[in-house]
Amino acid sequence: VIEVRRLRVADVDALEEANRLFAEAFGAAGYHGTPPGKDHLRRLLADEKFIALVANMGAEMAGALAAYELVKFEAERSELYIYDLAVREEHRRQGVATALIEALQPIARDKGAWVIFVQADPPDAPAVALYDKLGRGEEVLHFDIGVD
């Protein structure tokens, strides 16, 4: 049985565990350097525009999702962006990622969001297959613009 819950301010330890899960799944791609401190994580969890969901199977965290609400200026609506979604290797292909996304959908509706969007890199065939099953794909380019 997959149990999904949203993390709140008191769940800093669970967010730290989710960060470790993301680091295992993605390696040094985005989870390198010193992990954030508990005060930073508490502030983040207190921000209603940040959504952290975890999926547990029994006592083990099987997967996690981090998303952000983007409030639009051109209309009175929002979009939710799934920043990261990871499932522990031993729990893949068991519906964990789908359960996390399905748990995000009512949160998006409650926020007045019209869409949830996520990026997937073409070489990541399992992610592309998951998102293709749940939504409509678009070909886009992604650019990182430095701040210095």
Phi, psi and chi 1 to 4 in degrees:
 res  aa     phi    psi   chi1   chi2   chi3   chi4
   1 VAL       -  131.9  174.8      -      -      -
   2 ILE   -99.1  123.6  -58.3  166.0      -      -
   3 GLU  -112.8  118.5  179.7 -174.4  -47.8      -
   4 VAL  -106.9  135.8  177.0      -      -      -
   5 ARG  -141.9  152.6   69.8 -178.0  178.8   94.6
   6 ARG   -88.1  134.9 -177.4  173.1 -178.7 -179.9
   7 LEU   -80.3  142.8  -59.6 -176.4      -      -
   8 ARG  -121.8 -177.9  -63.0  -62.4 -173.5  177.1
   9 VAL   -53.7  -37.6  175.6      -      -      -
  10 ALA   -73.5   -5.8      -      -      -      -
  11 ASP  -100.6   34.9  -62.6  -45.7      -      -
  12 VAL   -59.4  -42.4  170.1      -      -      -
  13 ASP   -61.2  -39.1  -68.3  -17.9      -      -
  14 ALA   -66.4  -36.8      -      -      -      -
  15 LEU   -68.3  -36.1 -174.3   53.7      -      -
  16 GLU   -62.6  -41.5  -73.0  177.0  -36.9      -
  17 GLU   -64.6  -40.2 -176.1  179.0  -10.3      -
  18 ALA   -61.4  -40.8      -      -      -      -
  19 ASN   -61.5  -39.2  -88.3  -18.7      -      -
  20 ARG   -65.0  -39.1  -71.9 -170.2  -65.3  -84.9
  21 LEU   -62.4  -45.2 -170.6  155.4      -      -
  22 PHE   -60.4  -42.4  -70.5  135.1      -      -
  23 ALA   -62.3  -41.1      -      -      -      -
  24 GLU   -62.4  -43.1  -70.9  170.2   17.6      -
  25 ALA   -72.4  -39.9      -      -      -      -
  26 PHE  -106.9   -6.8  -56.6  126.1      -      -
  27 GLY    63.4 -146.5      -      -      -      -
  28 ALA   -76.7   -1.0      -      -      -      -
  29 ALA   -53.6  -41.8      -      -      -      -
  30 GLY  -143.0   -4.3      -      -      -      -
  31 TYR  -119.4   59.6  -68.9   86.2      -      -
  32 HIS  -120.0  165.5   56.5  -73.2      -      -
  33 GLY    85.3 -168.0      -      -      -      -
  34 THR   -74.2  128.0  -54.9      -      -      -
  35 PRO   -63.7  154.2  -17.3   27.6      -      -
  36 PRO   -66.7  151.9   22.4  -30.3      -      -
  37 GLY   -78.6  167.1      -      -      -      -
  38 LYS   -61.9  -36.7  -71.0 -173.7 -175.0  -68.9
  39 ASP   -63.6  -42.4  -73.2  -19.9      -      -
  40 HIS   -60.8  -45.9  175.1   80.1      -      -
  41 LEU   -65.7  -36.8  -63.6  178.0      -      -
  42 ARG   -62.8  -44.5  -85.5 -170.2 -153.0   91.1
  43 ARG   -60.7  -42.7  -78.2 -169.6  -57.1  -84.9
  44 LEU   -63.2  -46.9 -169.8   58.0      -      -
  45 LEU   -66.7  -24.0  -71.7  167.9      -      -
  46 ALA   -77.8  -17.7      -      -      -      -
  47 ASP   -81.9  115.3 -176.2  -15.0      -      -
  48 GLU   -65.3  -13.9  -76.2  -63.4  -45.2      -
  49 LYS   -84.7   -6.1  -71.1 -177.6  178.7   39.1
  50 PHE  -106.0  130.9  175.0   71.0      -      -
  51 ILE  -124.6  120.1  -60.2  131.4      -      -
  52 ALA  -118.0  123.4      -      -      -      -
  53 LEU  -118.9  143.1  -57.8  176.7      -      -
  54 VAL  -126.3  147.4  -64.9      -      -      -
  55 ALA  -115.2  122.3      -      -      -      -
  56 ASN  -108.5  142.5  -69.3  -37.0      -      -
  57 MET  -120.6  104.5  -65.3 -178.8   79.0      -
  58 GLY    68.6 -134.6      -      -      -      -
  59 ALA   -87.9   -4.0      -      -      -      -
  60 GLU   -98.9  137.5 -176.7  179.2   19.9      -
  61 MET   -75.0  113.4 -175.4 -179.2  -66.3      -
  62 ALA   -90.8  -27.4      -      -      -      -
  63 GLY  -162.5  167.3      -      -      -      -
  64 ALA  -151.1  154.4      -      -      -      -
  65 LEU  -139.3  136.4  178.9  152.2      -      -
  66 ALA  -123.6  129.1      -      -      -      -
  67 ALA  -138.5  159.9      -      -      -      -
  68 TYR  -128.8  139.8  -66.4   91.5      -      -
  69 GLU   -86.1  129.6  177.4 -172.8    9.0      -
  70 LEU  -110.7  109.3  -55.9  172.8      -      -
  71 VAL   -79.8  126.7  179.0      -      -      -
  72 LYS   -84.1  152.1  -56.4  -54.1  -72.9 -177.7
  73 PHE   -98.6  -24.1   65.0   90.8      -      -
  74 GLU   -87.2  -10.1   75.1  -81.3    6.3      -
  75 ALA  -157.2  159.9      -      -      -      -
  76 GLU   -84.7   74.5  -68.8 -174.3   20.8      -
  77 ARG  -158.9  172.1   63.7 -176.3 -172.0 -175.7
  78 SER  -130.1  169.3  -65.6      -      -      -
  79 GLU  -128.9  148.3  -60.6  172.3  -11.0      -
  80 LEU  -109.8  131.9  -96.8   65.0      -      -
  81 TYR  -110.7  118.7  171.5   55.4      -      -
  82 ILE   -78.1  109.2  -63.0  174.8      -      -
  83 TYR   -78.9  -45.3 -177.3   78.5      -      -
  84 ASP  -146.4  145.1  -88.6  -26.7      -      -
  85 LEU  -145.5  126.0 -170.7  159.3      -      -
  86 ALA  -141.5  148.0      -      -      -      -
  87 VAL  -129.3  133.7  176.0      -      -      -
  88 ARG   -57.3  142.4  -71.1 -167.2 -164.7  -76.3
  89 GLU   -52.4  -42.3 -168.6  167.6  -14.2      -
  90 GLU   -71.8   -9.2   62.7  -89.8   21.2      -
  91 HIS  -110.8    5.4  -65.0  -66.6      -      -
  92 ARG   -70.4  153.2  -68.0 -177.0 -174.4  154.8
  93 ARG    65.8   29.3  -45.8 -112.5  -13.2  121.5
  94 GLN  -122.9    9.6  -63.3  177.0   28.2      -
  95 GLY    91.0    7.2      -      -      -      -
  96 VAL   -66.1  -49.6  175.4      -      -      -
  97 ALA   -62.4  -42.0      -      -      -      -
  98 THR   -62.2  -42.5  -60.0      -      -      -
  99 ALA   -61.8  -39.2      -      -      -      -
 100 LEU   -64.2  -45.4  -75.4  162.1      -      -
 101 ILE   -66.8  -41.3  -67.2  170.0      -      -
 102 GLU   -64.2  -32.1  -72.4  175.1  -12.4      -
 103 ALA   -72.1  -26.1      -      -      -      -
 104 LEU   -75.3  -29.5 -174.9   60.9      -      -
 105 GLN   -57.9  -47.7  -71.4  173.2  -51.4      -
 106 PRO   -66.9  -30.0   14.0  -21.9      -      -
 107 ILE   -63.9  -43.6  -64.2  169.1      -      -
 108 ALA   -61.1  -46.0      -      -      -      -
 109 ARG   -59.6  -44.4  -83.3 -167.1  -60.8  -83.2
 110 ASP   -62.1  -28.5  -70.5  -12.6      -      -
 111 LYS   -86.9   -2.0  -70.1  179.5  165.5  -66.0
 112 GLY    77.2   22.5      -      -      -      -
 113 ALA   -76.0  145.6      -      -      -      -
 114 TRP   -99.7  -14.0   73.4  -78.4      -      -
 115 VAL  -159.4  153.1   71.4      -      -      -
 116 ILE  -113.2  131.1  -62.6  168.9      -      -
 117 PHE  -128.5  157.5   69.2  100.7      -      -
 118 VAL  -151.2  150.3   61.5      -      -      -
 119 GLN  -100.3  147.7  -70.1  176.1 -144.6      -
 120 ALA  -141.9  137.8      -      -      -      -
 121 ASP   -85.0  132.7  -64.9  -36.8      -      -
 122 PRO   -49.8  -36.1  -28.2   35.5      -      -
 123 PRO   -66.5  -17.6  -19.5   29.7      -      -
 124 ASP   -87.6   74.5 -170.4   -7.5      -      -
 125 ALA   -57.3  -41.4      -      -      -      -
 126 PRO   -61.7  -40.8  -24.4   34.3      -      -
 127 ALA   -65.7  -44.6      -      -      -      -
 128 VAL   -60.6  -42.5  171.3      -      -      -
 129 ALA   -64.3  -41.7      -      -      -      -
 130 LEU   -60.7  -52.4  168.6   69.5      -      -
 131 TYR   -67.6  -32.8  -58.2  139.1      -      -
 132 ASP   -65.0  -35.2 -168.6   48.6      -      -
 133 LYS   -67.4  -33.1  174.1 -179.2   82.6  171.4
 134 LEU   -98.5  -18.0  -62.9  172.2      -      -
 135 GLY  -152.7 -165.2      -      -      -      -
 136 ARG  -110.8  127.8  177.2  179.0   46.2   85.0
 137 GLY   -85.2  153.3      -      -      -      -
 138 GLU  -135.3  142.9  -64.9 -179.8   38.3      -
 139 GLU   -84.9  119.6  -68.8  -71.9  -34.5      -
 140 VAL  -137.0  163.1  -62.0      -      -      -
 141 LEU  -107.7  146.2  -63.0  175.5      -      -
 142 HIS  -117.9  130.9  171.8  101.2      -      -
 143 PHE  -123.9  132.4  -61.2   90.5      -      -
 144 ASP   -98.6  122.1  -70.5  -26.7      -      -
 145 ILE  -109.5  118.9  -58.9  169.7      -      -
 146 GLY   -65.2  158.8      -      -      -      -
 147 VAL  -103.2   -1.9  -64.6      -      -      -
 148 ASP   -99.9      -  -67.2  -34.1      -      -
